[in-house]
């Protein structure tokens, strides 16, 4: 099954590279961001300290389009999807979810929670990557490695958590008619128990809660809280990556 999946992904990536308008692809580790949502997504990209900013930290990605980035050796950082954005010709504006300082170009800033995060660290021996719900959820995201070696597991949150978000965690649209994001319990209640801080600042005392269990049940391949199962981190060697927004569509 895994071999068939990788073959189908290879076919998709070959198709996307030649059939969709994406950035020039070079040798090395690449990340192809593919928007399967029915609406535009504005990816945000934040490097970890000391790492370069890529693509000015953000851009618009229309539905069914892909964009490929070359990741520098040793790069680490996070990617998230912004939703419901509107920017003027100077790149000023706002997003309903995942906003980064009211700018099209995040330029090193992170996204305002709640936002689903894809995290990756490139290493000499192994890459580490995961999808995290620690800062909450706004869009479904998956990470699929290709052309790598090792376990190279899929990581992601494919379920639409907005559809099952508990009332106390819901972020509603401006017209209040729909749920556009789901807060983490930490962000919603700001308590040590939910944030794994203070006397709860270690894996022995910070255990899953009713809220994190909802996230984990819906998205078993994603981090649901700060001290979630370490197997939520996936590893691969000498790989490139396909990051898909709304993979369930």
Buried (B, 14 or more C-beta within 10 A) or exposed (E): EEEEEBEEBEEBBEEBBEEBEBBEBEEEBBBBBBBBBEEBBBBBBBBEEEBEBBBBBBBBBEBEBBBBBBBEEEBBBBBBBBBBBEBEEEEEBBBBBBBBBEBBBBBBBBBBBBBBBBBBBBEEEBBBBBBBBBBBBBBBBBBBBBBBEBEBBBBBBBBBBBEEBEEEBBBBEEEEEEBBBBBBBBBBBEEBBBBBBEEBEEEEEBEBBEBBEBBBEBBBBBBBBBBBEEEBBBBBBBBBBBBBBBBEE
